[in-house]
Amino acid sequence: MTTTAATSSSHSHHLSPAFPGRAPWGTASKLRAWQQGAMEKYIQEQPRDFLAVATPGAGKTTFALTLASWLLHHHVVQQVTVVAPTEHLKKQWAEAAGRIGIKLDPEYSAGPLGREYDGVAVTYAGVGVRPMLHRNRVEQRKTLVILDEIHHAGDSKSWGEACLEAFEPATRRLALTGTPFRSDTNPIPFVTYEEDNAGIRRSAADYTYGYGSALADGVVRPVIFLSYSGNMRWRTKAGDEIAARLGEPMTKDAISQAWRTALDPRGDWMPSVLRAADQRLTEVRKAIPDAGALVIASDQDSARAYAKLIREITGTKATLVLSDDAGASKRIDDFSGSDDRWMVAVRMVSEGVDVPRLAVGVYATTISTPLFFAQAVGRFVRSRRRGETASVFLPTVPDLLTFANEMEKERDHALDKPKKEGEEDPYAESEKEMEEANKQQDEDTGEQDMLPFEALESDAVFDRVLYDGAEFGMQAHPGSEEEQDYLGIPGLLEPEQVQLLLQKRQARQIAHSRKKPDSEADLLELPAERRPVVTHKEMMELRKQLNTMVSAYVHQSGKPHGVIHTELRRVCGGPPSAEATAGQLRQRIAKVQEWATRMR
């Protein structure tokens, strides 16, 4: 055993409070309860492959490096290879390992490793380029391979194949992920898949520690989602001008275009939301003085424009991170160690980047995959002391609100996708979108030039607060007392206190609304839980239900389908079913039911 390995063993039992992944309050000082549980299971079973699924911010790095230290100390392995998704994360792993005496070379590219090192830290892309180089290394000495965020090994067929080729001879393999689900059916290397009752093969984790459990343990922060609606106006490729309210039931294309219009920095929606987020940051900083905020942007041009808006709103400069290169890593590190207020970054910063002081986020990207959303929110949940809360600002888009309401839902990667006719999987997105979400570089794609519409104007309306699966609040104008009620929630609260406070704020809003004359009720003044945002899938279900009811009435009345649909439009009003709103579809369903009842 090397001297370094021996040192690492002793260090692993005296982890610094600064080391990522402190113990939760009231538990053992060495490791968090879940880390200790996963360690005990591993040591008892001694598996060659082990998949640990732990929510972002739970301390996967600590668990993995403590286990690496144990395996080195007990001569089970002689060296460690860490595979990470990005260059920045590769360096972050090497720094974390160094703090407990395991020396990893993050700059390794070829040839023999320096004697002072216990292993290397590389990227999936690097393994993809030279799999045989890494295979030779693991064949020469007993190796533990740590595969961080292993779902990335399924990003492309070549990466998965390279990982298999490079690490098939490894003595031990530890796979880590906070988000094991993928939209595609590319099998992830070294992951076991088991059939469920429906015959679908799903990834099987050896140890799982979900967001719900981590929240109960005080390991992660509770997340308050603040959703903003507003009126959008844009021009289509055909030259038609369309106006719609963000969050109202509409077609998938219209939702996409309204969403992009909201995020256009030239409109009023983004400045209003950034101003609100900055007010929230000021409130949070009363309890957490170094709290920081992050805007996750879709592309470089938008990121630059958002940074300019922040400068105009706050009077201070935002840290701008445009690509995952050495300069970007330093800017992230500098921001992490400072008490600066704002950072603006393109999508790659969503995963794994460790800036524990981030407490406020603005989701200013049109990526709508559950994987990316979970990774993005994961940047804000790492808890440093009990009672810290995280706040994430969102556009009122059905998919995003669904993801926000399902934060505690655990999902696995399915290799089989059952698909019935006319049924959509809300978590199935195109391969192109996943590639966009996981890009290693944020190069200008020219996507903005090809958009089939032109954003004309937008405004913002505070819409609702989502917390722990429940929705609170009534619509309010930016700057109003009602909005300030929610922006002013204290930054230090226990999870149950957040719930109680939100209930009180909503009750106060409702009471205040009832005292106002009807002429002043210019917004939809209904509590959030009575203003459901209808998803694209729910719209399909409503159309399907209407068609089923019409078909049944065809047999009862003897009239053709087309005649019944025309009569429904005449009586109830509105466009054809394909363009009708949720309310119009429900009205037609009720009318057909009424007709059918009369004929009995």
C-alpha positions as CSV (number, residue, x, y, z in Angstrom):
1,M,0.0,0.0,0.0
2,T,1.3,3.5,-0.8
3,T,1.9,6.1,1.9
4,T,-0.8,8.2,0.2
5,A,-3.4,5.4,0.5
6,A,-2.6,5.0,4.2
7,T,-2.9,8.8,4.7
8,S,-6.2,8.8,2.9
9,S,-7.6,6.1,5.2
10,S,-6.9,8.2,8.3
11,H,-8.1,11.4,6.7
12,S,-11.4,9.9,5.7
13,H,-12.4,9.6,9.3
14,H,-11.7,13.3,10.0
15,L,-13.5,15.0,7.2
16,S,-13.2,18.8,7.3
17,P,-16.5,20.7,7.6
18,A,-15.6,22.4,4.3
19,F,-15.4,19.0,2.6
20,P,-18.5,18.5,0.4
21,G,-21.1,16.5,2.3
22,R,-21.0,17.3,6.0
23,A,-23.0,15.1,8.4
24,P,-26.7,16.1,8.9
25,W,-27.5,17.7,12.2
26,G,-27.9,15.2,15.1
27,T,-26.2,12.3,13.3
28,A,-22.7,10.8,13.5
29,S,-19.9,13.3,12.9
30,K,-18.0,11.0,10.4
31,L,-20.5,10.5,7.6
32,R,-24.1,11.3,6.9
33,A,-26.5,8.5,7.7
34,W,-27.1,7.6,4.1
35,Q,-23.4,7.6,3.3
36,Q,-22.7,5.3,6.3
37,G,-25.6,3.1,5.3
38,A,-24.3,2.8,1.7
39,M,-20.8,2.2,3.0
40,E,-22.0,-0.6,5.3
41,K,-23.9,-2.3,2.5
42,Y,-21.0,-2.1,0.1
43,I,-18.5,-3.5,2.7
44,Q,-20.8,-6.3,3.6
45,E,-21.6,-7.4,0.0
46,Q,-18.2,-6.5,-1.7
47,P,-19.8,-6.2,-5.2
48,R,-17.8,-5.6,-8.3
49,D,-20.5,-3.1,-9.5
50,F,-22.4,-0.7,-7.3
51,L,-24.9,1.9,-8.4
52,A,-25.6,4.7,-5.8
53,V,-28.5,7.0,-6.6
54,A,-28.5,10.1,-4.4
55,T,-30.3,13.4,-4.9
56,P,-28.1,16.4,-6.0
57,G,-26.5,18.0,-3.0
58,A,-26.6,14.9,-0.8
59,G,-22.9,14.3,-0.9
60,K,-22.1,11.6,-3.5
61,T,-18.5,12.8,-3.7
62,T,-17.9,12.3,0.0
63,F,-19.4,8.8,-0.1
64,A,-17.3,7.8,-3.2
65,L,-14.0,9.1,-1.9
66,T,-14.5,7.6,1.6
67,L,-15.2,4.3,-0.1
68,A,-12.1,4.8,-2.4
69,S,-10.0,5.4,0.7
70,W,-11.3,2.2,2.4
71,L,-10.6,0.1,-0.7
72,L,-7.1,1.5,-1.0
73,H,-6.4,1.0,2.7
74,H,-7.6,-2.6,2.5
75,H,-5.5,-3.3,-0.6
76,V,-8.7,-4.2,-2.6
77,V,-7.5,-1.7,-5.2
78,Q,-4.2,0.0,-5.9
79,Q,-5.4,3.0,-7.9
80,V,-8.5,5.1,-8.7
81,T,-10.0,6.4,-11.9
82,V,-12.7,9.0,-11.7
83,V,-14.8,9.7,-14.9
84,A,-16.8,13.0,-14.8
85,P,-19.1,14.7,-17.4
86,T,-17.1,17.9,-17.8
87,E,-13.6,19.4,-17.5
88,H,-14.7,21.6,-14.5
89,L,-16.1,18.6,-12.6
90,K,-12.9,16.5,-13.3
91,K,-10.9,19.2,-11.6
92,Q,-13.4,19.5,-8.8
93,W,-13.1,15.8,-8.1
94,A,-9.3,16.0,-8.0
95,E,-9.5,18.9,-5.5
96,A,-12.0,17.1,-3.3
97,A,-9.9,13.9,-3.4
98,G,-6.7,15.9,-2.5
99,R,-8.4,17.2,0.6
100,I,-8.5,13.7,2.1
101,G,-5.1,12.6,0.8
102,I,-6.0,10.9,-2.4
103,K,-4.0,12.5,-5.2
104,L,-5.7,12.3,-8.7
105,D,-4.2,13.8,-11.8
106,P,-6.8,15.9,-13.6
107,E,-4.5,16.7,-16.5
108,Y,-3.6,13.1,-17.4
109,S,-3.6,12.5,-21.2
110,A,-1.2,9.6,-21.9
111,G,1.8,7.6,-20.8
112,P,2.8,6.5,-17.3
113,L,1.3,8.2,-14.3
114,G,3.5,10.2,-11.9
115,R,4.5,8.2,-8.8
116,E,3.0,10.9,-6.6
117,Y,-0.5,10.1,-7.9
118,D,-3.1,7.5,-6.7
119,G,-5.0,7.8,-10.0
120,V,-6.5,10.0,-12.6
121,A,-9.7,12.2,-13.2
122,V,-10.9,12.1,-16.8
123,T,-14.1,13.0,-18.7
124,Y,-16.4,10.7,-20.6
125,A,-15.4,12.5,-23.8
126,G,-11.8,11.8,-23.0
127,V,-12.5,8.1,-22.5
128,G,-14.5,8.1,-25.8
129,V,-11.4,9.3,-27.7
130,R,-8.9,6.8,-26.2
131,P,-10.6,3.9,-24.5
132,M,-7.6,1.5,-25.0
133,L,-5.3,3.9,-23.0
134,H,-7.6,3.6,-20.0
135,R,-8.1,-0.2,-20.5
136,N,-4.3,-0.7,-20.4
137,R,-4.1,1.3,-17.1
138,V,-6.9,-0.7,-15.4
139,E,-5.4,-4.0,-16.6
140,Q,-1.9,-3.2,-15.2
141,R,-3.1,-2.4,-11.6
142,K,-6.2,-3.2,-9.5
143,T,-8.4,-0.2,-10.1
144,L,-11.6,1.3,-8.7
145,V,-13.4,3.2,-11.4
146,I,-15.8,5.9,-10.1
147,L,-18.3,6.8,-12.9
148,D,-19.8,10.2,-11.8
149,E,-23.3,11.0,-13.2
150,I,-23.2,7.7,-15.1
151,H,-26.3,8.5,-17.2
152,H,-23.8,10.5,-19.4
153,A,-22.2,7.2,-20.5
154,G,-25.5,6.7,-22.4
155,D,-25.3,10.1,-24.1
156,S,-24.0,8.6,-27.2
157,K,-23.5,5.0,-28.4
158,S,-19.8,5.6,-28.8
159,W,-19.4,6.9,-25.2
160,G,-21.2,3.8,-23.8
161,E,-19.1,1.5,-25.9
162,A,-15.9,3.3,-24.9
163,C,-16.7,3.0,-21.2
164,L,-17.4,-0.7,-21.6
165,E,-14.2,-1.3,-23.5
166,A,-12.0,0.8,-21.1
167,F,-13.4,-0.4,-17.8
168,E,-14.6,-3.9,-18.4
169,P,-11.4,-5.3,-16.7
170,A,-11.6,-3.0,-13.6
171,T,-11.5,-4.6,-10.2
172,R,-14.3,-2.5,-8.8
173,R,-16.8,0.0,-10.4
174,L,-18.8,2.5,-8.5
175,A,-21.5,4.3,-10.5
176,L,-23.0,7.5,-9.1
177,T,-26.0,9.6,-10.3
178,G,-28.5,12.0,-8.9
179,T,-30.8,11.7,-12.0
180,P,-30.8,8.1,-13.2
181,F,-33.6,8.5,-15.7
182,R,-33.0,9.2,-19.4
183,S,-35.5,9.7,-22.2
184,D,-33.8,7.3,-24.6
185,T,-33.3,3.6,-24.4
186,N,-29.5,3.5,-24.7
187,P,-28.4,1.1,-22.0
188,I,-26.0,2.6,-19.4
189,P,-22.8,0.6,-19.0
190,F,-22.3,-1.5,-15.8
191,V,-25.9,-0.8,-14.7
192,T,-28.2,-3.7,-13.8
193,Y,-31.7,-3.7,-15.4
194,E,-34.6,-5.7,-13.9
195,E,-38.0,-6.4,-15.4
196,D,-41.0,-4.8,-13.5
197,N,-44.5,-6.3,-13.4
198,A,-45.3,-4.7,-16.8
199,G,-42.2,-6.4,-18.4
200,I,-40.3,-3.1,-18.7
201,R,-36.6,-3.3,-17.9
202,R,-35.6,-0.6,-15.4
203,S,-32.3,0.3,-13.8
204,A,-31.8,-1.2,-10.4
205,A,-29.9,0.9,-7.8
206,D,-28.0,-0.8,-5.0
207,Y,-28.6,2.2,-2.7
208,T,-31.1,5.1,-3.2
209,Y,-31.3,8.3,-1.3
210,G,-34.0,10.5,-2.7
211,Y,-34.8,14.2,-2.3
212,G,-37.7,13.5,0.1
213,S,-35.4,11.5,2.4
214,A,-32.6,14.1,2.2
215,L,-35.1,16.9,2.9
216,A,-36.4,15.1,6.0
217,D,-32.8,14.6,7.2
218,G,-31.9,18.3,6.7
219,V,-29.3,17.4,4.1
220,V,-30.8,19.5,1.3
221,R,-32.7,22.7,1.3
222,P,-36.4,22.9,0.7
223,V,-37.1,24.6,-2.7
224,I,-39.7,27.3,-3.1
225,F,-40.7,27.7,-6.8
226,L,-42.0,31.1,-7.8
227,S,-43.9,31.0,-11.1
228,Y,-44.6,34.0,-13.3
229,S,-47.2,34.2,-16.0
230,G,-47.9,37.2,-18.3
231,N,-49.1,38.3,-21.7
232,M,-47.0,37.4,-24.7
233,R,-47.2,38.6,-28.3
234,W,-45.3,37.3,-31.2
235,R,-45.3,37.1,-35.0
236,T,-45.3,33.7,-36.8
237,K,-43.3,32.8,-39.9
238,A,-46.5,33.3,-41.9
239,G,-46.7,36.9,-40.6
240,D,-49.6,36.4,-38.2
241,E,-49.5,38.2,-34.9
242,I,-50.5,36.0,-32.0
243,A,-51.2,37.0,-28.4
244,A,-51.5,34.5,-25.5
245,R,-51.2,34.4,-21.8
246,L,-48.4,32.2,-20.5
247,G,-49.9,29.3,-18.6
248,E,-53.2,29.3,-20.4
249,P,-54.1,26.0,-22.2
250,M,-52.7,26.1,-25.8
251,T,-51.1,23.9,-28.3
252,K,-47.5,22.6,-27.8
253,D,-46.1,24.9,-30.5
254,A,-47.9,27.9,-29.0
255,I,-46.6,27.1,-25.5
256,S,-43.1,26.9,-26.9
257,Q,-43.4,30.2,-28.7
258,A,-45.0,32.0,-25.8
259,W,-42.2,30.6,-23.5
260,R,-39.5,31.9,-25.9
261,T,-41.2,35.2,-26.1
262,A,-41.1,35.5,-22.2
263,L,-37.4,34.7,-22.2
264,D,-36.6,37.4,-24.8
265,P,-34.4,39.9,-23.0
266,R,-36.0,42.8,-25.1
267,G,-39.4,42.2,-23.5
268,D,-40.6,43.2,-20.0
269,W,-41.0,39.6,-18.7
270,M,-37.3,38.9,-18.0
271,P,-36.5,42.3,-16.4
272,S,-39.5,42.0,-14.1
273,V,-38.5,38.4,-13.1
274,L,-34.9,39.4,-12.6
275,R,-35.9,42.3,-10.5
276,A,-38.1,40.1,-8.3
277,A,-35.4,37.5,-8.0
278,D,-32.9,40.2,-6.9
279,Q,-35.4,41.3,-4.2
280,R,-35.7,37.7,-3.1
281,L,-31.9,37.5,-3.0
282,T,-31.8,40.6,-0.8
283,E,-34.3,39.0,1.6
284,V,-32.4,35.7,1.7
285,R,-29.0,37.5,2.4
286,K,-30.4,38.9,5.6
287,A,-30.1,35.4,7.0
288,I,-27.4,34.0,4.6
289,P,-25.1,37.0,4.0
290,D,-23.1,35.3,1.2
291,A,-26.1,33.9,-0.7
292,G,-25.7,34.0,-4.5
293,A,-28.1,33.8,-7.4
294,L,-27.7,32.0,-10.8
295,V,-29.5,32.6,-14.1
296,I,-29.4,29.5,-16.3
297,A,-29.6,30.8,-19.9
298,S,-30.2,28.9,-23.2
299,D,-27.4,30.5,-25.3
300,Q,-24.6,33.0,-25.2
301,D,-26.4,36.0,-26.6
302,S,-29.2,35.6,-24.1
303,A,-26.7,35.1,-21.3
304,R,-24.9,38.4,-22.2
305,A,-28.2,40.2,-22.4
306,Y,-29.3,38.9,-19.0
307,A,-26.0,40.0,-17.5
308,K,-26.5,43.5,-18.9
309,L,-30.1,43.6,-17.4
310,I,-28.7,42.5,-14.0
311,R,-26.1,45.3,-14.2
312,E,-28.9,47.9,-15.0
313,I,-31.2,46.5,-12.2
314,T,-28.7,46.1,-9.4
315,G,-25.9,48.4,-10.3
316,T,-23.4,45.6,-9.9
317,K,-21.7,43.3,-12.5
318,A,-22.8,39.7,-12.8
319,T,-20.2,36.9,-13.3
320,L,-20.7,35.6,-16.9
321,V,-19.9,32.0,-17.7
322,L,-20.1,31.2,-21.4
323,S,-18.3,28.0,-22.0
324,D,-16.9,25.0,-20.1
325,D,-13.2,25.9,-20.6
326,A,-10.4,26.7,-18.2
327,G,-11.4,30.3,-18.0
328,A,-15.0,29.4,-17.1
329,S,-13.8,27.1,-14.4
330,K,-11.8,29.9,-12.8
331,R,-14.8,32.3,-13.0
332,I,-17.0,29.7,-11.3
333,D,-14.4,29.1,-8.6
334,D,-13.9,32.8,-8.1
335,F,-17.7,33.4,-7.8
336,S,-18.0,30.4,-5.4
337,G,-15.3,31.9,-3.1
338,S,-16.7,35.5,-3.2
339,D,-19.9,37.1,-1.8
340,D,-20.9,38.5,-5.3
341,R,-24.6,38.5,-5.9
342,W,-25.2,37.2,-9.4
343,M,-23.8,34.6,-11.9
344,V,-25.3,34.1,-15.4
345,A,-24.3,30.8,-17.2
346,V,-25.3,28.8,-20.2
347,R,-26.8,25.4,-19.6
348,M,-23.7,23.3,-18.9
349,V,-23.4,24.8,-15.3
350,S,-26.6,22.9,-14.5
351,E,-24.9,19.7,-13.4
352,G,-22.5,18.9,-10.7
353,V,-20.9,22.3,-10.3
354,D,-20.5,22.9,-6.6
355,V,-21.3,26.5,-5.5
356,P,-23.0,25.8,-2.1
357,R,-23.9,29.4,-1.6
358,L,-26.3,29.5,-4.5
359,A,-29.7,30.0,-3.0
360,V,-31.8,31.8,-5.7
361,G,-32.2,30.6,-9.3
362,V,-33.9,31.9,-12.5
363,Y,-34.7,29.1,-15.0
364,A,-34.3,31.1,-18.2
365,T,-33.9,28.3,-20.7
366,T,-36.4,26.5,-22.9
367,I,-35.0,23.0,-22.1
368,S,-37.9,21.0,-20.8
369,T,-36.4,17.6,-20.0
370,P,-37.0,16.3,-16.5
371,L,-33.3,15.3,-16.4
372,F,-32.1,18.8,-17.0
373,F,-34.6,20.4,-14.7
374,A,-33.6,18.1,-11.8
375,Q,-29.9,18.9,-12.5
376,A,-30.6,22.6,-12.7
377,V,-32.6,22.7,-9.4
378,G,-29.8,20.6,-7.9
379,R,-27.5,23.6,-8.0
380,F,-29.5,25.3,-5.3
381,V,-30.4,22.6,-2.8
382,R,-27.0,21.9,-1.2
383,S,-27.5,22.8,2.5
384,R,-24.7,24.3,4.6
385,R,-26.7,24.9,7.8
386,R,-30.1,23.9,9.0
387,G,-33.1,26.1,7.9
388,E,-31.6,27.4,4.6
389,T,-34.2,27.6,1.8
390,A,-33.8,27.8,-2.0
391,S,-35.9,29.9,-4.3
392,V,-36.2,29.1,-8.1
393,F,-38.1,31.4,-10.4
394,L,-39.9,29.8,-13.4
395,P,-42.1,30.7,-16.3
396,T,-45.7,29.3,-15.9
397,V,-45.1,26.4,-18.4
398,P,-47.0,23.1,-17.7
399,D,-44.0,20.8,-18.0
400,L,-41.9,22.9,-15.6
401,L,-44.7,23.1,-13.0
402,T,-45.2,19.3,-13.3
403,F,-41.5,18.8,-12.6
404,A,-41.6,21.2,-9.7
405,N,-44.5,19.4,-8.2
406,E,-42.8,16.1,-8.5
407,M,-39.4,17.0,-6.9
408,E,-39.7,14.0,-4.6
409,K,-40.6,11.4,-7.2
410,E,-37.9,8.8,-7.8
411,R,-37.5,7.5,-11.3
412,D,-35.4,4.9,-13.0
413,H,-34.0,4.5,-16.4
414,A,-36.3,2.3,-18.5
415,L,-34.9,0.3,-21.5
416,D,-38.4,-0.3,-22.9
417,K,-41.0,2.3,-23.7
418,P,-44.6,1.0,-23.8
419,K,-46.6,3.2,-26.2
420,K,-50.3,2.9,-26.8
421,E,-51.9,4.5,-29.8
422,G,-52.7,8.2,-29.0
423,E,-50.8,8.1,-25.7
424,E,-47.8,10.4,-25.0
425,D,-45.1,9.9,-22.4
426,P,-44.7,13.3,-20.6
427,Y,-41.1,12.4,-19.9
428,A,-40.2,11.4,-23.5
429,E,-38.4,14.1,-25.4
430,S,-36.5,14.1,-28.6
431,E,-32.9,12.9,-28.8
432,K,-32.1,16.3,-30.2
433,E,-33.4,18.1,-27.1
434,M,-31.4,15.7,-24.8
435,E,-28.2,16.4,-26.9
436,E,-28.9,20.2,-26.5
437,A,-29.3,19.7,-22.7
438,N,-26.1,17.8,-22.3
439,K,-23.8,19.7,-24.7
440,Q,-20.2,20.0,-23.5
441,Q,-19.8,23.4,-25.1
442,D,-22.3,26.2,-25.5
443,E,-21.3,27.2,-29.0
444,D,-23.7,29.5,-30.9
445,T,-25.9,27.1,-32.8
446,G,-27.7,29.6,-35.0
447,E,-30.9,28.3,-33.5
448,Q,-32.2,31.8,-32.8
449,D,-31.9,32.7,-36.5
450,M,-34.1,29.7,-37.5
451,L,-37.0,30.4,-35.0
452,P,-40.3,30.2,-36.8
453,F,-41.5,33.4,-35.0
454,E,-40.4,36.8,-33.8
455,A,-41.0,37.9,-30.2
456,L,-42.8,41.2,-30.1
457,E,-43.6,42.0,-26.5
458,S,-44.1,40.5,-23.1
459,D,-45.1,41.4,-19.6
460,A,-44.9,39.5,-16.3
461,V,-47.5,38.6,-13.7
462,F,-46.7,36.9,-10.4
463,D,-48.7,33.6,-10.8
464,R,-48.1,31.1,-7.9
465,V,-45.7,29.5,-5.5
466,L,-45.1,25.8,-5.6
467,Y,-43.8,24.0,-2.6
468,D,-43.8,20.3,-1.5
469,G,-46.4,19.4,-4.2
470,A,-48.9,22.1,-3.2
471,E,-49.6,25.5,-4.9
472,F,-50.2,28.8,-3.2
473,G,-50.9,32.4,-4.1
474,M,-53.1,34.5,-6.3
475,Q,-52.0,36.4,-9.4
476,A,-50.5,39.8,-8.7
477,H,-48.7,42.6,-10.6
478,P,-44.9,42.8,-10.2
479,G,-44.1,45.3,-7.4
480,S,-47.5,44.8,-5.7
481,E,-48.0,44.1,-2.0
482,E,-49.2,40.6,-2.9
483,E,-46.0,39.7,-4.7
484,Q,-43.9,41.2,-2.0
485,D,-45.6,38.9,0.5
486,Y,-43.9,35.9,-1.2
487,L,-40.6,37.6,-2.1
488,G,-40.2,38.5,1.5
489,I,-40.4,35.0,3.0
490,P,-37.4,34.6,5.4
491,G,-34.4,32.8,4.1
492,L,-34.0,30.6,7.2
493,L,-37.0,28.3,7.8
494,E,-37.7,24.7,8.6
495,P,-39.6,22.8,5.9
496,E,-42.8,22.7,7.9
497,Q,-42.5,26.5,8.7
498,V,-42.4,27.2,4.9
499,Q,-45.7,25.4,4.4
500,L,-47.4,27.2,7.3
501,L,-46.1,30.6,6.2
502,L,-47.3,30.0,2.6
503,Q,-50.7,29.0,3.8
504,K,-50.9,32.2,5.9
505,R,-49.8,34.4,3.0
506,Q,-52.4,33.0,0.7
507,A,-55.2,33.3,3.3
508,R,-54.2,37.0,3.7
509,Q,-54.2,37.5,-0.1
510,I,-57.7,36.0,-0.4
511,A,-59.1,38.1,2.5
512,H,-57.6,41.2,0.9
513,S,-59.0,40.4,-2.5
514,R,-62.5,39.9,-1.1
515,K,-62.5,43.5,0.2
516,K,-61.7,45.0,-3.2
517,P,-64.5,46.2,-5.6
518,D,-65.0,44.0,-8.7
519,S,-63.8,46.9,-10.9
520,E,-60.3,46.5,-9.4
521,A,-60.1,42.7,-10.0
522,D,-58.0,43.0,-13.2
523,L,-56.2,39.7,-12.7
524,L,-57.6,36.1,-12.4
525,E,-58.2,36.3,-8.6
526,L,-58.4,32.6,-7.7
527,P,-56.1,30.6,-5.4
528,A,-53.4,28.8,-7.3
529,E,-54.8,25.3,-6.6
530,R,-58.0,26.4,-8.4
531,R,-56.1,27.6,-11.4
532,P,-54.6,24.3,-12.8
533,V,-52.2,24.7,-15.6
534,V,-53.3,22.1,-18.2
535,T,-50.5,20.0,-19.7
536,H,-50.2,19.0,-23.3
537,K,-51.0,15.4,-22.2
538,E,-54.1,16.5,-20.4
539,M,-55.3,18.4,-23.5
540,M,-54.9,15.2,-25.5
541,E,-56.9,13.3,-22.9
542,L,-59.7,15.9,-23.1
543,R,-59.8,15.6,-26.9
544,K,-59.8,11.8,-26.6
545,Q,-62.6,12.0,-24.1
546,L,-64.7,14.3,-26.3
547,N,-64.2,12.0,-29.3
548,T,-65.2,9.0,-27.2
549,M,-68.4,10.8,-26.1
550,V,-69.2,11.9,-29.6
551,S,-68.7,8.3,-30.9
552,A,-71.1,7.0,-28.3
553,Y,-73.6,9.6,-29.2
554,V,-73.3,8.7,-32.9
555,H,-74.7,5.2,-32.1
556,Q,-77.4,6.7,-30.0
557,S,-78.6,9.5,-32.3
558,G,-77.7,8.0,-35.7
559,K,-76.1,11.4,-36.7
560,P,-72.5,11.4,-38.3
561,H,-69.5,12.5,-36.3
562,G,-69.0,15.7,-38.3
563,V,-72.5,16.8,-37.8
564,I,-72.3,16.4,-34.0
565,H,-69.0,18.2,-33.8
566,T,-70.4,21.1,-35.9
567,E,-73.5,21.3,-33.7
568,L,-71.3,21.4,-30.5
569,R,-69.2,24.3,-32.0
570,R,-72.5,26.1,-32.9
571,V,-74.0,25.7,-29.4
572,C,-70.8,26.1,-27.3
573,G,-68.8,28.4,-29.5
574,G,-65.0,28.2,-30.2
575,P,-62.7,26.8,-32.9
576,P,-62.4,23.1,-34.0
577,S,-61.4,20.6,-31.3
578,A,-57.7,20.6,-32.3
579,E,-57.5,24.3,-31.5
580,A,-60.0,24.5,-28.6
581,T,-59.0,25.4,-25.1
582,A,-59.4,23.0,-22.2
583,G,-62.4,24.9,-20.9
584,Q,-64.1,24.7,-24.4
585,L,-63.4,21.0,-24.6
586,R,-64.9,20.4,-21.1
587,Q,-68.0,22.5,-22.1
588,R,-68.5,20.3,-25.2
589,I,-68.1,17.1,-23.2
590,A,-70.7,18.3,-20.7
591,K,-73.1,19.2,-23.6
592,V,-72.8,15.8,-25.3
593,Q,-73.4,14.1,-21.9
594,E,-76.5,16.3,-21.5
595,W,-77.8,15.4,-25.0
596,A,-77.2,11.7,-24.4
597,T,-79.0,11.8,-21.0
598,R,-82.1,13.4,-22.6
599,M,-82.4,10.7,-25.2
600,R,-82.5,7.8,-22.7
